[in-house]
Amino acid sequence: MPTPRPGRPVRGSTTGLPIMAAMDLFGRRWALRVLWELRAGPLGARALLAQCEGMSSSVLYQRLRELTASGIIAPSTDGYELTRLGAALSQALQPLNEWANTWAEEQDDQNPAKA
């Protein structure tokens, strides 16, 4: 499956809208987890595999190729790191993280037996 690109049809959309291409890319298995692990700084492939327990090396290398081709991560002397675009993505996802925390709190409030 080719790396999603804005302007080209992607899974779930024939429009090529940038948001649809991004959703296709980030919706791939382990893609967001790889980005999450790189948020604090560069990591090598072996360290990423250790952080992402259960991910196969073939999936990791596929995601690294896709995210590199998309300009979101780049190889570095220490492995892989977020690019300027990748760092901006981390900032863009912060409101979603805040929403998710609020959602989790409300779920806990609705299920007091679980707490």
Buried (B, 14 or more C-beta within 10 A) or exposed (E): EEBBBEEBBBEEBEEBEEEBBBBBBBEBEBBBBBBBBBEEEBBEEEBBBEBBEEBEEEBBEBBBEBBBBBEBBBEBEEBBBBBEEBBEBBEEBEEEEEEEEEEEEEEEEEEEEEE
